Amino acid sequence: MKSDEANIVKGKVCGSLGNWIYYQDEHFRLHKIKIDGSSNLKISNDMTMFVTVDSNWIYYSCLNDNRHIYKITHDGQERIKLNNAESWWLCLADGWIYYINHSDNCNIYRVSKNGHNNESFNVAGASNLSLIGDVLCFSNGNDECKTYCMETTEGKPWKISEDQAENIFVIGAYCYYINLYDRNIWKIKKDGTCINKLLEKKVEELITDGELLYYISIEDGRKIYSVNLEGGNSKQLSGSRAEYLFLTGNKLYFSDLDHGGAIRFLNDLGSGNTTKFVFAVLQRTKGYIKKSKLIIESAGELYFFNNARLHLNPSGEIIKLNPDGSGCIRLTDMRVENPVVIDDWIFFVNTSDGYRIYKIRKDGSSSSFLGKSRVGAIGFSDGWLYFVNETDNKKIHKLHVESRVSAKIAEVRARDLKVHGEWIFFTNYAADNKLCRIRTDGSGYSELTLEKVNGYRIYRDWIFYNNIGRKRSIYRMGLDGSEKSDIGCGDSLNFVIEGDWIYYVETNEVQDFSQRKIFDTLAGRKNNREKAGSICKMKISGQNRTLINDCASTDLCKSGDFLYYVNYDDGGKIYSIKVDGSQNIKINNEHSCCHYANEEWVFYSSVEDDNKLYRIKVDGTMRAVVEYDLNT
C-alpha cells in the first residue's frame, strides 16, 4: 500500500460515545477509534448491518448468521444473540430494539435488549423503519409503500402521506423526509396535513440536528449541504463526493468517495471546515478501480463495478474498459445494481435515486429514469423489462422500454429474477425461497423445487443451482423442473460452462482445512472454507467427472484451453492450468481475486494493494494497475 494511503481509516460511522466513534469498515466489520484518530481497534469480525450503540452494548443485524440480532460489548469481549429472525432497520429506545422481521412477512417487532421478550405489532409489509421519540415511521408495503406512523405505546398505525419516503424525521409537529419519486425533501404535519415541498433538488441521505437538515446533493456531485427547517439558507458544506452521513454533537461524519472512502468530519458546521482521519493525502488526477467485480462482457467491452458492495445484491459505479485494459472510463458515479445491456443502452437499478430503473448509453451519455417504483432484480425480453417491484411488496411487474407502459405480471413475491425465453424464473420470497417460474404473460406459475435455492444459472435447456443445506451440491434440472439430479459437490455460483463441459470448484466437507489460511478476499465475501476446493470438470449431464487439480482453488475463469484460478495453498496467488490438468503455472505473486481472463490478459483485484484492479499478461508479464481519469 502506498504511504499516502496507509493510514486512511475507511468506512461508515454508526455510533459515538464519549471520545470514541464506532464505524463499519469496508468489510462491514465493527471498529472503534478515538475522535483524534488514535487507538483504532477492531471490535468484531462479524459482518454487520443496522448498527446502533448505547452506553454498554452495540446492537446489530449479523450477516454471518442470517441477519439475526446480536449485541456485543464495546471491547468485543462479550457477544450475545438476541433473536432468531431475519431482522432489518434496527431502532433502539427505552430498553427495546424495534425492527422489521423479514422472517414474518416484514412485520414490525420489538425485542428487549436482553433478548427475553420478543413482540409483534402485527403490522406487515413494512420497510424503511425509523424511530423518533415514541413514534415509529415506516413505508407500508401493503399500501403501495406509502408513509405511515405508529406510536410505540399504542401500536395503531396511521397514514401521514401518500408519498413513498425514506430518511423520515419528526421535529415538533412536522415530519421531514425524502420523497422517493422526485428525491426532493418534503415536510408534512404528523396528522397528514400541510404538506409542502421543502427543497426542489434531488438529494440522498437526509439527517438533522433539530435545527438544520443535512443532505447529499445528487445534482451537485454528491456534495454535502445544509438547509433550515423552512427550506431557506441552503449552504454547501463540503467539496468532496460523500456518502454515509452520521451526526453526533457538533460533528457531521461522512465517507469521502474522492479519497477511497476515508472517514472525514465537518467539525464546524457553520464554516464547513473538514477534518479527516488520515495523514497527508496526495491529490490525484487518476482514479483506481477498487473492490471491483466484472458484471458484463458485451461487444468486446468489459464493464466492472467500482467500489462494489457485495454483501447483498452487488452494486457500484460502472467502469468500462477494453479487453486489454485500455480506454478505461467511469460511465457514472451513481451506485448501480442489476445492470442489463441492450443494444447501445445499459438499463439498471439506481440505488442512489430510490432504487428506480434508469438507462444510460454505453458511452455514459443520456442518463434518464424510466419509472418511479422502487425496484429489485430486473430482466429483459422482447422490448420489456421485467422486475421485482419493491414498492408493491416484491410483486413481479413489467415496463416497456420505449412507451414506458407498465403492468403487474403476478401477485407472487419474488427475488433473484431471470428471464429466459417466454419464462420468468425467480426464487419465491413467500415460499421459503423455492425456485419458481411463470410466463411473461403471468400464466403457468409453478414451483420447481421443494428446497430453498441459493443461486442458480440457466444454460441451454437446463437450470443448475445450489440448495441451502449442510451439503452444497450442484443440482441440475430441466426448465420445467423435471429430470432433477445431484451432479456434483460444488458451488453453482463459481463454475464455468462451455460447450458440453462444466468446470467447477468441488468442495469437500471432510477435507482438513485446519492448517490452511483462507483469506478474506473482498468486501462482503465471507471467510467460508467451503469456497476453496479442487478444480474438476464434468459433462453437463454429470458424467465423466475428472479431477484437474487438487489444491485449494476458487475464483475460476476460463479462456481457450486454460483455466485461471486463485490458489489458496500458495497465499492466494493466481495460477493457470490447462483443462487437461497440465501446465500448472503461477501468473502473479500477490494475494488476488481473479475476475476475468481472455487470450492475452488476466484481470484481478490485489488484496495486498487495497483491492485495486490490475491487469497482467497470461504469461505473467506487463503487470499494471488499471486507472481512469478522475476528470471525465
VENWOKA-V289160 format. One line per field, one symbol per residue. psi: psi as a letter, one per 40 degrees, with the letter a starting at -180 (. if undefined). burial: # if it has 24 or more other C-alpha atoms within 12 Angstrom, else .. A space follows every 50 residues. Layout:
BEGIN
psi = ???
burial = ???
END
This chain:
BEGIN
psi = hideedehhiahheiihbeiihihaeefihiiiieeeifhhhdieihiif hihaddihiihhdefffihiiiideedhhhhdifihhifhhhhfeihhih heegffihiiiieeedhhiiefhifiifhihhbfhhiihheefffihiih hdddfhiiheieihiifhihhbeihiihhedeeihiiiideeifhihdhg hhiighiieedihhihhddfffihiiiieeeifhhheieihiighhhhbe hhiihhdeffehhiihegeddeiiiigiahhhhieiiihifihhdhhhfe ihhihifihedbhiiiihhhiieeeifhihdieihiifihhhbeihhihh eefffihiiiieeeifhiieieihibiiiihfehhhihgddfffihiihh eddehiihdieihiifhihhbeihiihhdefffihiiiieeeifhihdid ihhgiiihhbfihhiiihadhhihihiieeeifhiheihaheefihhhbe ihhihhihdeihedehhhihdihehifhdediaihiiiieeeifhhhdif ihiafhiihbeiihihheefffihiiiieeeifhhhdafihihhdiiadd ihhihhdefffihiiiieeeifhiihiihee.
burial = .......##########..##############.#.#..########### ####..########.#########.#..#####.#########..##### #############.....###.##########..################ .#....#####.#########..###############.#.....####. #########..#######..#########.#...##############.. #################.#..#.#####........##########.... #####################.###..###############...##### ##########.###...##############..################. #.....####.#########..##################.#...####. .########..#######...##########...#############... .#######.........#########..##########.###...#.### #########..##################.#..#####.#########.. ####################..######....
END
